[in-house]
Amino acid sequence: MLPVVDTRGNVVAFGSRVLDKSEPKYMNSSETPVYSKRRVLYGLNLAKKTKRPNMILCEGNLDIVTLHQAGFDNAVASMGTALTVEQTRLLARFTKELVLCYDNDNAGKIATERALQILDQSEFSVKVLQLPRRLVDGESVKQDADDFIKFQGPDAFERLLSGSENGVEYRMAVIASKYNLSSDTQKVAYSRDVSTLLSTLENPVEREVYANRAA
């Protein structure tokens, strides 16, 4: 059982997770007059005191428990839901730098893109930390921050954190991963897609820098 505490120190809800393989795996408090998922970030009551320059945004509350135990006291979670405008307003009271660290599966990539869309043109400086997949019995499997800390350790996570890409770099990498850039036809398709992305950048200096990188 994990209490959900608001920024004033009040317990407003609970989250729970099974320790075996029974279902449902997770069970959380229903919304009430004092608890709205859209307006709460798990762990922010502790992370607001961090001395680190940014906050790490994850998906699940267990990620936050593990990260805080490993010394990353700037981690918060959106309780399994997509980032909301209300949560960004809450974060803006305590930081201007965010690092998105969602799971490295398709759902996590979708959540990352949605968060980037919400944070576009915002006051935040945004980076994306991409967790590598893990080999288990020769098979590549997803891992979240909780898994990565347990199997790779805090120092490895710190290195990933230091090498986080900004939002534009992340989106360019996602587009590039869809194409075989040794093929001229694929290069043309990549150029079309990445040009569409870069055309949305309002700053002409940014457009030129990233256009050169794409080229």
ZIKAUR-V459107 format. One record per residue. N is the residue number from 1. RES is the residue in three letters. SS is DSSP state (hx for helix, st for strand, lp for the rest). OMEGA is omega in whole degrees, -180 to 180 (999 if undefined). NEAR is the number of other C-alpha atoms within 12 Angstrom. Layout:
BEGIN
N|RES|SS|OMEGA|NEAR, N|RES|SS|OMEGA|NEAR
END
This chain:
BEGIN
1|MET|lp|-178|17, 2|LEU|st|179|24, 3|PRO|st|175|25, 4|VAL|st|-174|37, 5|VAL|st|179|28, 6|ASP|lp|-174|28, 7|THR|lp|178|24, 8|ARG|lp|178|14, 9|GLY|lp|179|16, 10|ASN|lp|173|16, 11|VAL|st|-175|20, 12|VAL|st|-179|28, 13|ALA|st|177|28, 14|PHE|st|171|25, 15|GLY|st|180|26, 16|SER|st|-180|21, 17|ARG|st|178|21, 18|VAL|lp|178|16, 19|LEU|lp|176|11, 20|ASP|lp|-178|9, 21|LYS|lp|-180|9, 22|SER|lp|-178|10, 23|GLU|lp|-5|11, 24|PRO|lp|-178|12, 25|LYS|lp|-180|13, 26|TYR|st|172|22, 27|MET|st|-175|18, 28|ASN|st|177|26, 29|SER|lp|172|22, 30|SER|lp|178|14, 31|GLU|lp|-178|16, 32|THR|st|176|14, 33|PRO|lp|-179|10, 34|VAL|lp|-177|18, 35|TYR|st|174|23, 36|SER|lp|-179|25, 37|LYS|hx|-176|32, 38|ARG|hx|-172|24, 39|ARG|hx|-177|31, 40|VAL|lp|173|37, 41|LEU|lp|-178|46, 42|TYR|st|177|47, 43|GLY|lp|-177|42, 44|LEU|hx|178|41, 45|ASN|hx|176|29, 46|LEU|hx|-175|28, 47|ALA|hx|-179|34, 48|LYS|lp|-180|29, 49|LYS|lp|-174|20, 50|THR|lp|174|22, 51|LYS|lp|178|16, 52|ARG|lp|-173|21, 53|PRO|lp|-176|22, 54|ASN|lp|173|30, 55|MET|st|179|43, 56|ILE|st|-178|46, 57|LEU|st|-179|50, 58|CYS|st|-179|45, 59|GLU|lp|-168|37, 60|GLY|lp|-179|36, 61|ASN|hx|178|37, 62|LEU|hx|173|34, 63|ASP|hx|-177|36, 64|ILE|hx|178|41, 65|VAL|hx|-178|33, 66|THR|hx|-180|30, 67|LEU|hx|179|36, 68|HIS|hx|178|28, 69|GLN|hx|-179|19, 70|ALA|lp|176|24, 71|GLY|lp|179|21, 72|PHE|lp|-173|35, 73|ASP|lp|179|28, 74|ASN|lp|-177|40, 75|ALA|st|176|47, 76|VAL|st|-179|49, 77|ALA|st|180|46, 78|SER|lp|172|39, 79|MET|lp|177|38, 80|GLY|lp|179|30, 81|THR|lp|176|28, 82|ALA|lp|178|34, 83|LEU|lp|-179|37, 84|THR|lp|177|27, 85|VAL|hx|180|24, 86|GLU|hx|179|20, 87|GLN|hx|178|30, 88|THR|hx|178|35, 89|ARG|hx|178|22, 90|LEU|hx|179|25, 91|LEU|hx|-177|39, 92|ALA|lp|178|22, 93|ARG|lp|-172|19, 94|PHE|lp|-178|27, 95|THR|lp|173|29, 96|LYS|lp|179|23, 97|GLU|st|180|27, 98|LEU|st|172|38, 99|VAL|st|179|39, 100|LEU|st|-178|45, 101|CYS|lp|179|46, 102|TYR|lp|180|46, 103|ASP|lp|-176|33, 104|ASN|lp|172|29, 105|ASP|lp|-178|22, 106|ASN|hx|179|15, 107|ALA|hx|179|18, 108|GLY|hx|178|31, 109|LYS|hx|178|26, 110|ILE|hx|179|20, 111|ALA|hx|178|28, 112|THR|hx|-180|37, 113|GLU|hx|178|29, 114|ARG|hx|179|22, 115|ALA|hx|179|35, 116|LEU|hx|178|35, 117|GLN|hx|178|22, 118|ILE|hx|-175|23, 119|LEU|hx|175|32, 120|ASP|lp|178|22, 121|GLN|lp|178|16, 122|SER|lp|179|19, 123|GLU|lp|-176|17, 124|PHE|lp|164|27, 125|SER|st|-170|25, 126|VAL|st|172|35, 127|LYS|st|179|35, 128|VAL|st|176|39, 129|LEU|lp|-180|35, 130|GLN|lp|178|37, 131|LEU|lp|177|34, 132|PRO|lp|175|25, 133|ARG|lp|-175|21, 134|ARG|st|178|21, 135|LEU|st|176|13, 136|VAL|st|-178|11, 137|ASP|lp|177|7, 138|GLY|lp|-179|8, 139|GLU|st|179|9, 140|SER|st|-178|13, 141|VAL|st|179|19, 142|LYS|lp|171|24, 143|GLN|lp|177|28, 144|ASP|lp|-178|35, 145|ALA|hx|178|47, 146|ASP|hx|179|32, 147|ASP|hx|-175|27, 148|PHE|hx|179|32, 149|ILE|hx|-177|30, 150|LYS|hx|-175|22, 151|PHE|hx|-176|20, 152|GLN|hx|176|22, 153|GLY|lp|-178|21, 154|PRO|hx|-178|23, 155|ASP|hx|179|18, 156|ALA|hx|178|19, 157|PHE|hx|178|31, 158|GLU|hx|178|22, 159|ARG|hx|177|16, 160|LEU|hx|-179|26, 161|LEU|hx|-180|31, 162|SER|hx|-178|19, 163|GLY|lp|-178|18, 164|SER|lp|179|25, 165|GLU|st|172|25, 166|ASN|st|-172|28, 167|GLY|hx|-179|35, 168|VAL|hx|179|34, 169|GLU|hx|179|29, 170|TYR|hx|-179|29, 171|ARG|hx|177|31, 172|MET|hx|179|29, 173|ALA|hx|178|23, 174|VAL|hx|179|24, 175|ILE|hx|-178|27, 176|ALA|hx|-178|27, 177|SER|lp|-179|16, 178|LYS|lp|-172|17, 179|TYR|lp|172|22, 180|ASN|lp|-171|16, 181|LEU|lp|171|18, 182|SER|lp|179|11, 183|SER|lp|-179|11, 184|ASP|hx|179|12, 185|THR|hx|179|13, 186|GLN|hx|177|18, 187|LYS|hx|179|22, 188|VAL|hx|180|19, 189|ALA|hx|177|19, 190|TYR|hx|-179|27, 191|SER|hx|179|27, 192|ARG|hx|-177|21, 193|ASP|hx|-178|25, 194|VAL|hx|176|33, 195|SER|hx|177|27, 196|THR|hx|177|18, 197|LEU|hx|-175|28, 198|LEU|hx|179|30, 199|SER|lp|180|19, 200|THR|lp|-180|18, 201|LEU|lp|-177|21, 202|GLU|lp|-177|13, 203|ASN|lp|-177|13, 204|PRO|hx|178|13, 205|VAL|hx|176|12, 206|GLU|hx|-180|18, 207|ARG|hx|-178|23, 208|GLU|hx|-179|17, 209|VAL|hx|-176|16, 210|TYR|hx|174|27, 211|ALA|hx|176|24, 212|ASN|hx|179|14, 213|ARG|hx|179|18, 214|ALA|hx|179|27, 215|ALA|lp|999|19
END
